[in-house]
Amino acid sequence: MPHNSLGRGVRSGHFTTSSTPRPDRPSLLSRPTCLQPPTRVSGSGCCTSTRGRPAFSPRSWDIHPLNLSRTTGRKSRRTSLTGPTTPYTTRSSTGGRSCSSPISRRPSTTGTWTSWDTSSSCRNWRRSRMDKSHLLTDMEMVGFLVNGYHLLELDLPEGLNERIAGRLDELDHNPGDAIAEEVPELWQAVEHPAVKGALVSLLGEDYEVQGHRHWHCKQPHTGHMSWHQDSTNSRDTRIDRLLGLFYPTDITPEMGPTIIVPGTQFRNAPTDRMATYTNIHGQVPMVVKAGTFALTHYDLWHGTAANRTSLKRHMIKFLFRRVRDNRAPTWNHDPEAMDVPTAWGGKRDDPKNVLSFGNPIGVGQSDHYKERQIRWKCWNNLLGVADATDR
């Protein structure tokens, strides 16, 4: 993408860049954007769902609604461990029921106790407890490959979000990786059936909850954070790492929401150049309800808007990692999902054609061809195809 060293705004496709502020162009994400409200789903579902293809608002600065879906799995926590292993059982909430999960408990090198799953018992436990209704569908998997994110609105126990937010408000320091020890109620979100179902679908049955996590507290009346990627900006053809972003409070446009750019997870761009970009057509602010858990591709472009309120904006980040490659699909896969004609006009709303022609921010033809090739390689890797070629 082009960069103008003279500081004048340059528009290339749908990316607007500027190295100096201009009075006629607000700084990054300073103009609020609005989301259409999600559709509630009644019954035994643990989260909300909106179906159908998102559409842009007639107003040019509005974005399409966030895709919230109904989606189980099991947490796997590992750190650098020493000492003898003492088996024990922990309790885990699974869709309103309690169950026991086999894990091992060892002291970490920091002196704190950390839980992690033993591979064989964990795998068997997951399979026995799996409610496949919480696994993602082919369309939801394709939606993640195209857009780079998946949102879950969790039905958590009454008062849990408020307790988490209250404990965060009381903290006088940022505990870093120890945030889940300071606020252990956070594990009820990570272990929610909808979250586990999405993680199993995207990372496999043996996914791992990594040791790094962080409490992002955006203080009142603070500025925006520029666009960036958290990783090394690589175009990987495997879904190996995800970010999990949990919001215990309602987030409004004025509170400095996280903002993502759908489809940018396969874009290799220098961070210092990305920092000069302002608003990007199709950017999605995480204007969400309390209890929302967002799963994003590790390399997805993101930043934050300014917090123009007197409230703290809380978000807790978790990292998840794939342990081994798939040998078969780990989601609700229909083997005939891709056996449909290719619609070169891009009008069909099925997994094959969305994977091939989905273009959430309207990139140019050359970039789109490159992204499509990576998507198909990712898809084939998720299927467990040995020779993961594109279509």
JOJOJO-V287520 format. One record per backbone hydrogen bond with DSSP energy under -1.0 kcal/mol. NH is the residue of the N-H (numbers start at 0). CO is the residue of the C=O. Records with the same first field share a line. If there is no record, write none. Layout:
NH=CO, CO
This chain:
6=3
9=16
11=14
14=11
16=9
17=275
24=21
29=26
48=38
49=67
61=58
68=150
77=208
81=106
85=104
87=102
89=100
91=98
93=96
96=93
98=91
100=89
102=87
103=115
105=113
107=111
108=79
110=107
113=105
115=103
121=117
122=118
123=119
124=120
125=121
126=122
127=123
128=124
129=125
133=130
134=131
140=136
141=137
142=138
143=139
144=140
145=141
146=142
147=143
149=294
150=66
151=292
153=290
154=45
155=153
159=156
162=158
163=159
164=160
165=161
166=162
167=163
168=164
169=165
177=174
178=175
181=177
182=178
185=182
186=183
187=184
188=185
189=185
190=186
191=188
195=191
196=192
197=193
198=194
199=195
200=196
201=197
202=198
203=199
206=203
207=320
208=75
209=318
213=316
215=314
217=312
220=308
224=303
227=301
235=233
239=237
241=319
242=295
243=317
244=293
245=315
246=291
250=287
254=251
258=302
259=283
260=300
262=146
263=260
266=263
273=269
274=270
275=272
276=273
277=15
280=13
282=279
283=259
285=257
286=284
287=285
290=246
291=288
292=151
293=244
294=149
295=242
296=147
297=240
299=296
301=227
302=258
303=224
304=256
306=221
307=253
312=217
314=215
315=245
316=213
317=243
319=241
320=207
321=239
331=135
332=330
336=333
338=335
339=337
345=342
353=349
354=350
355=351
356=352
357=353
361=358
367=363
368=364
369=365
370=366
371=367
372=368
373=369
374=370
375=371
376=372
377=373
378=374
379=375
380=376
381=377
382=378
384=379
387=385
388=386
